[in-house]
Amino acid sequence: MTATNRTGPLSASESETSAPTAGRKNLVIVGATGMVGGYALRYALEHPVVGRATTIGRRKVGISHPKLKEVLHQDFADCSALAEVLSDQHAAIFCLGTYTGAVPDKELRTITVDYTIEFARVLHGSSPDAVFAFLSGSGADPTGRSRMSFARYKGEAENALLARGFASVYVFRPAYIYPVTPRREPNFGYRLLRAIYPAFRVLFPSQVIRADELARAMVEVAVRKTGERRGLIFENRDIQAIVE
């Protein structure tokens, strides 16, 4: 399966941003048609440090911008075709995922673990000094002992990323992500949480984060200049502190 650039040859405005000026960063976003990834893309396009934002996904993001380069890729089980696209990248924000119960358990693991590992493999081969910001989840269990499949799989993906050798890996573990914009909720639990969100936010302020604020935190951390190799885990309280 090959990756394709939706717009073909770069336009004049895109050519101007195909390589960042001094101090500007090339950022790649996976999952930009999703809730958090969509906000991350919009924030990145307006961020003064971002020189180019490349999206990789199965569907078009539906917007245009001089900084945007859109790449369509269907088979995340094999990202080899993305090697050239992923060269000269300074940071990646990986938001690809699905909800527990939306797919069979085997497919949940494939999407959560295998797709993450495969993308990371190709990115590291093409841009070994890139930083990696990963959307995980509260309760992720790197020990693999959790009874919850989601927790085990997110923990397994975290372990693989931290061992890959990236310059920096930033793991984000949000609790309940408030959608901000009304949407069709994936299940009853999410419909209930959205309905009671005002009270839930007051009673359990450390257990909620707005989708747009989570995305902003991921972009800010991904493009921040760091002088050391590191792996950091941001729990929900840490994410809130970034955007306060």
C-alpha positions in Angstrom: 0.0 0.0 0.0 1.4 3.4 -1.0 1.1 6.7 0.6 -0.2 9.5 -1.6 0.0 13.3 -1.3 -3.6 14.6 -1.7 -2.5 17.8 -3.5 0.2 16.4 -5.8 3.1 18.8 -6.4 3.5 21.4 -3.8 2.0 24.8 -4.5 4.1 27.9 -4.3 2.9 28.6 -0.7 3.6 25.0 0.3 7.0 25.1 -1.2 7.9 28.1 1.0 7.1 26.0 4.1 8.4 22.6 2.9 11.6 23.2 4.9 11.4 25.2 8.1 13.2 28.4 8.6 15.7 28.7 11.5 14.0 27.6 14.7 10.9 26.3 13.1 9.8 22.7 13.4 8.4 20.1 11.1 5.5 18.3 12.8 3.7 15.1 11.7 0.2 14.3 13.1 -1.3 10.8 12.9 -5.1 10.7 13.6 -5.9 14.3 12.6 -9.4 13.4 11.6 -10.1 12.3 15.2 -11.3 14.5 18.1 -7.9 15.2 19.7 -5.9 15.0 16.6 -8.1 17.5 14.8 -7.6 20.1 17.5 -3.9 19.3 17.5 -3.7 20.0 13.8 -5.6 23.3 14.0 -3.4 24.4 16.9 -0.2 23.4 15.1 -1.1 25.3 12.0 -1.4 28.5 14.0 1.7 27.8 16.1 4.6 30.2 15.3 7.2 27.5 15.9 5.6 25.0 13.4 7.0 25.5 9.9 5.2 22.5 8.4 2.4 20.2 9.6 2.1 16.9 7.9 -1.0 14.8 8.5 -1.1 11.0 7.8 -4.4 9.2 7.8 -6.9 7.2 5.8 -9.2 10.2 5.2 -8.9 13.8 4.2 -8.8 16.4 7.0 -11.1 18.7 5.1 -9.1 21.9 5.5 -6.4 23.7 3.6 -3.5 25.8 4.9 -0.1 27.0 3.6 1.6 25.0 6.3 -0.3 21.8 5.7 0.9 18.7 3.8 -1.7 16.0 3.7 -0.7 12.4 3.1 -3.2 9.5 2.7 -2.2 6.1 3.9 -4.5 3.1 4.3 -2.5 0.3 5.8 -0.9 1.2 9.2 0.2 -2.4 9.6 2.9 -1.5 7.0 4.2 2.1 7.1 7.3 1.4 4.9 5.9 3.6 2.2 6.0 6.6 4.5 9.8 6.5 4.9 10.4 9.5 2.6 7.4 11.5 4.0 8.7 10.9 7.5 12.2 12.2 6.8 13.3 15.5 8.3 10.6 15.5 10.9 11.3 17.1 14.3 8.3 15.8 16.2 5.3 13.4 15.8 1.9 13.5 17.6 0.3 10.1 17.5 -3.5 10.1 18.2 -4.6 7.1 16.2 -6.8 4.8 18.2 -10.3 3.5 18.8 -12.7 3.0 21.7 -13.0 -0.2 23.8 -16.0 -2.1 22.6 -16.0 -0.4 19.2 -14.0 -3.3 17.7 -13.1 -6.9 18.7 -10.3 -7.3 21.2 -7.8 -8.6 18.7 -8.4 -5.5 16.5 -8.2 -3.3 19.5 -4.7 -4.6 20.2 -3.7 -4.3 16.5 -4.7 -0.6 16.4 -3.4 0.3 19.8 -0.1 -1.6 19.8 0.9 -2.9 16.4 0.0 0.3 14.4 1.9 2.4 17.0 5.0 0.2 16.9 5.0 0.1 13.1 4.7 3.8 12.6 7.4 4.4 15.3 9.7 2.0 13.5 9.5 3.9 10.2 9.6 7.4 11.8 12.7 6.5 13.9 14.4 5.1 10.8 13.7 8.3 8.8 14.0 10.9 11.6 16.0 9.3 14.5 16.2 12.6 16.4 12.4 13.3 16.3 10.4 13.5 19.5 7.3 11.4 19.9 4.1 12.5 21.7 1.7 9.6 22.3 -1.9 9.8 23.2 -2.3 7.0 25.8 -4.9 7.0 28.6 -5.4 7.1 32.3 -4.8 3.7 33.9 -2.4 2.5 31.2 -0.5 -0.4 32.7 3.1 -1.0 31.5 3.3 -4.1 33.7 0.7 -5.9 31.6 -1.2 -7.1 34.7 -4.4 -5.1 34.3 -7.6 -6.9 33.7 -8.6 -4.2 31.3 -7.5 -4.8 27.7 -7.2 -1.1 26.9 -4.9 -0.5 29.9 -2.7 -3.4 29.0 -2.4 -2.5 25.3 -1.7 1.2 26.0 0.9 0.1 28.5 2.5 -2.2 25.9 2.6 0.6 23.3 4.2 3.0 25.9 6.9 0.4 26.7 7.7 -0.1 23.0 8.0 3.7 22.3 10.2 4.3 25.3 12.5 1.5 24.2 12.6 2.6 20.5 15.4 5.2 21.0 13.7 8.5 20.1 15.3 11.7 21.4 12.3 12.2 23.6 9.0 10.3 24.2 6.1 12.1 25.8 3.2 9.9 27.0 -0.1 11.6 27.7 -2.5 9.8 29.9 -5.7 11.9 30.0 -8.8 10.8 32.1 -12.2 11.7 30.7 -11.7 13.8 27.5 -14.6 16.3 27.1 -15.4 16.6 23.4 -16.2 20.4 23.5 -18.0 20.2 20.1 -21.1 18.0 20.2 -20.7 14.7 18.5 -22.2 11.2 18.2 -20.9 9.5 21.3 -19.4 6.0 20.9 -21.4 4.4 23.7 -23.8 5.0 26.6 -21.0 5.6 29.1 -19.7 8.5 27.0 -23.2 9.9 26.5 -23.7 9.8 30.3 -20.4 11.5 31.0 -21.1 14.3 28.5 -24.6 14.8 30.1 -23.2 15.1 33.6 -19.9 16.9 32.7 -20.7 20.2 34.4 -21.2 18.4 37.8 -18.4 15.9 37.1 -16.0 18.7 36.4 -16.8 20.4 39.8 -16.7 17.2 41.8 -13.7 15.5 40.1 -11.7 18.3 38.5 -8.5 16.2 38.2 -10.4 13.5 36.2 -11.4 15.6 33.2 -9.6 17.5 30.4 -11.1 19.3 27.4 -10.1 17.8 24.0 -8.8 21.2 22.8 -6.7 21.7 25.9 -5.3 18.2 25.7 -4.4 18.8 22.0 -2.7 22.1 22.8 -0.6 20.5 25.5 0.5 17.8 23.2 1.6 20.3 20.5 3.3 22.6 23.0 5.3 19.7 24.5 6.1 18.2 21.1 7.6 21.4 19.7 9.4 22.5 22.9 13.1 22.5 22.6 14.8 20.0 24.9 18.5 19.5 25.4 18.3 16.0 26.8 17.0 12.6 25.8 14.1 11.7 28.0 10.8 9.8 28.4 8.1 11.6 30.3 4.6 10.5 31.3 2.0 13.2 31.8 -1.0 12.2 33.9 -4.2 14.2 33.7 -3.1 16.6 36.5 0.1 17.2 34.6 -1.7 17.9 31.4 -4.0 20.4 33.1 -0.9 22.2 34.6 0.5 22.7 31.1 -2.5 24.6 29.8 -3.3 26.6 32.9 
